Amino acid sequence: MDSIEKGFADHARVLEETKALIPVVREMADVMSQALHQGHKILICGNGGSAADAQHIAAEFIGRFHNERISLPAVALTVDTSILTSVANDYSYDVVFSRQVEGLGQEGDVLWGITTSGNSGNVIKAVEAAKKKGLKTIVSSGKNGGAIRGMADISLVIPSDVTARIQEMHMLCAHLICEIIDEESWGNE
């Protein structure tokens, strides 16, 4: 079996195992939908590929997924280079997201942290800061969930040790969440 066939086979195996997490995905969608309907926002953070995922998800909420609807408030904490570089320089890279949670987060908002290993220090600190401020906390991770497992109100732990497969399932679940929220009534019929 060549690497392409192996990749497809591994993806299919992880997809099948991830189906057991459907109730978690529904719970994530419900928590975010409730917050959005109550006038709150979603803050999303991650590093590397997970940073790109955070931006992608925020764009789905601000723009639209499939249906025409009002713009929904979501912020990727990964995009402001002035904040990221000044906070990393003046404090530490470990607090680039938690400082933004402190400044932007309000009770009732949702923080969605994405870390394939579950061990990203800056995502962990963001969850800690969010909990202190009364935000709902959601994390997407993989492997064994890492240090972040159990810290958040909801944890989606993809059953794989392969970063690429974890990221693929993270985006599948994120798209399903966006679809669930997109199908709701947003008062713009």
C-alpha positions as CSV (number, residue, x, y, z in Angstrom):
1,M,0.0,0.0,0.0
2,D,1.5,3.3,-1.0
3,S,1.4,6.5,1.1
4,I,-1.7,7.9,-0.6
5,E,-3.7,4.7,-0.1
6,K,-2.4,4.5,3.5
7,G,-3.5,8.1,4.1
8,F,-7.0,7.4,2.8
9,A,-7.2,4.3,4.9
10,D,-6.1,6.0,8.0
11,H,-8.5,8.9,7.4
12,A,-11.4,6.5,7.0
13,R,-10.4,4.7,10.2
14,V,-10.2,7.9,12.2
15,L,-13.4,9.1,10.7
16,E,-15.2,5.9,11.7
17,E,-13.8,6.2,15.3
18,T,-14.7,9.9,15.5
19,K,-18.4,9.1,14.8
20,A,-18.6,8.1,18.5
21,L,-18.1,11.9,19.3
22,I,-21.3,13.0,17.5
23,P,-22.9,13.8,20.9
24,V,-19.9,16.0,21.8
25,V,-20.1,17.9,18.4
26,R,-23.9,18.5,19.0
27,E,-23.2,19.8,22.5
28,M,-20.5,22.1,21.2
29,A,-23.0,23.4,18.6
30,D,-25.7,23.9,21.2
31,V,-23.4,25.8,23.6
32,M,-22.3,28.1,20.8
33,S,-25.8,28.6,19.3
34,Q,-27.2,29.5,22.8
35,A,-24.4,32.0,23.3
36,L,-24.9,33.6,19.9
37,H,-28.7,33.8,20.3
38,Q,-28.1,35.6,23.6
39,G,-25.9,38.2,21.9
40,H,-22.5,36.8,22.9
41,K,-19.5,36.0,20.7
42,I,-17.2,33.1,19.9
43,L,-13.4,33.6,20.5
44,I,-11.2,31.0,18.7
45,C,-7.5,30.3,19.1
46,G,-4.9,27.8,18.1
47,N,-1.3,27.6,16.7
48,G,0.0,26.7,13.3
49,G,-2.6,24.7,11.3
50,S,-5.0,25.2,14.2
51,A,-4.5,29.0,13.9
52,A,-5.6,28.6,10.3
53,D,-8.6,26.6,11.4
54,A,-9.5,29.3,13.9
55,Q,-9.5,31.9,11.2
56,H,-11.5,29.6,8.9
57,I,-14.2,28.9,11.5
58,A,-14.5,32.6,12.4
59,A,-14.9,33.4,8.7
60,E,-17.8,30.9,8.4
61,F,-19.6,32.6,11.3
62,I,-18.9,36.2,10.1
63,G,-19.7,35.5,6.5
64,R,-22.0,32.5,6.1
65,F,-21.7,28.8,5.8
66,H,-24.4,27.8,3.3
67,N,-27.5,29.9,4.1
68,E,-28.0,33.7,3.9
69,R,-28.2,34.9,7.5
70,I,-27.0,37.7,9.6
71,S,-23.3,37.9,10.4
72,L,-22.6,36.0,13.7
73,P,-19.9,37.5,16.0
74,A,-16.7,35.4,16.0
75,V,-13.1,36.4,16.4
76,A,-10.0,34.5,15.6
77,L,-7.4,35.5,18.2
78,T,-4.7,34.5,15.8
79,V,-4.9,37.3,13.3
80,D,-3.7,40.6,14.9
81,T,0.0,40.5,14.4
82,S,0.5,43.7,16.4
83,I,-1.2,42.1,19.4
84,L,0.6,38.7,19.0
85,T,4.0,40.2,18.6
86,S,3.8,42.9,21.3
87,V,2.3,40.5,23.9
88,A,4.9,37.8,23.0
89,N,7.7,40.4,23.2
90,D,6.5,42.2,26.3
91,Y,5.3,39.2,28.3
92,S,5.5,35.7,26.7
93,Y,4.1,33.8,23.8
94,D,2.3,31.7,26.4
95,V,-0.1,34.6,27.0
96,V,-0.8,35.9,23.5
97,F,-4.4,34.4,23.7
98,S,-5.1,34.8,27.4
99,R,-4.4,38.6,27.2
100,Q,-6.9,38.9,24.3
101,V,-9.5,36.8,26.3
102,E,-9.0,39.2,29.3
103,G,-9.5,42.2,27.0
104,L,-12.2,41.0,24.6
105,G,-14.0,38.2,26.5
106,Q,-17.2,38.8,28.4
107,E,-19.3,36.5,30.6
108,G,-21.5,34.4,28.4
109,D,-19.1,34.4,25.4
110,V,-17.5,31.1,24.3
111,L,-13.8,30.4,23.9
112,W,-12.9,27.6,21.5
113,G,-9.3,26.5,21.8
114,I,-7.8,24.2,19.2
115,T,-4.7,22.2,20.0
116,T,-3.9,18.9,18.3
117,S,-1.6,17.8,21.2
118,G,-3.7,19.3,23.9
119,N,-0.5,20.7,25.4
120,S,-0.3,24.2,23.8
121,G,0.6,26.5,26.7
122,N,-1.0,29.6,25.2
123,V,-4.3,27.7,24.5
124,I,-4.3,26.3,28.1
125,K,-3.7,29.8,29.5
126,A,-6.6,31.1,27.3
127,V,-8.9,28.5,28.7
128,E,-7.9,29.4,32.3
129,A,-8.4,33.1,31.6
130,A,-11.8,32.4,30.0
131,K,-13.0,30.4,33.0
132,K,-12.0,33.2,35.3
133,K,-14.1,35.6,33.3
134,G,-17.2,33.4,33.1
135,L,-16.9,32.3,29.4
136,K,-18.0,28.9,28.3
137,T,-14.9,26.9,27.2
138,I,-14.6,24.4,24.4
139,V,-11.5,22.6,23.3
140,S,-10.7,20.5,20.2
141,S,-7.6,18.3,20.7
142,G,-6.4,14.8,19.8
143,K,-4.1,12.0,20.9
144,N,-5.0,11.5,24.6
145,G,-6.3,15.0,25.0
146,G,-3.1,16.3,26.6
147,A,-2.9,18.6,29.6
148,I,-6.0,20.6,28.4
149,R,-8.3,17.5,28.6
150,G,-10.9,18.1,31.3
151,M,-10.1,21.8,31.7
152,A,-12.8,23.0,29.4
153,D,-16.6,22.7,29.7
154,I,-16.6,20.5,26.6
155,S,-13.6,18.6,25.1
156,L,-13.6,17.1,21.7
157,V,-10.6,14.6,21.6
158,I,-10.0,13.1,18.2
159,P,-8.9,9.4,18.5
160,S,-5.6,9.7,16.6
161,D,-1.9,10.4,17.2
162,V,-1.4,11.7,13.7
163,T,-1.6,15.5,13.5
164,A,-3.0,15.6,10.0
165,R,-5.8,13.2,10.8
166,I,-6.7,15.2,14.0
167,Q,-6.8,18.4,11.9
168,E,-9.0,16.8,9.3
169,M,-11.5,15.7,11.9
170,H,-11.3,19.1,13.7
171,M,-12.4,20.8,10.5
172,L,-15.1,18.2,9.7
173,C,-16.6,18.7,13.2
174,A,-16.2,22.5,12.8
175,H,-18.1,22.5,9.5
176,L,-20.8,20.4,11.0
177,I,-21.2,22.9,13.9
178,C,-21.3,25.7,11.4
179,E,-24.0,23.8,9.4
180,I,-26.1,23.2,12.5
181,I,-25.9,26.9,13.5
182,D,-26.4,28.1,9.9
183,E,-29.7,26.2,9.7
184,E,-31.2,28.0,12.7
185,S,-33.5,31.0,12.5
186,W,-31.5,34.3,12.8
187,G,-34.4,36.7,12.3
188,N,-33.5,37.6,8.7
189,E,-36.1,35.7,6.7
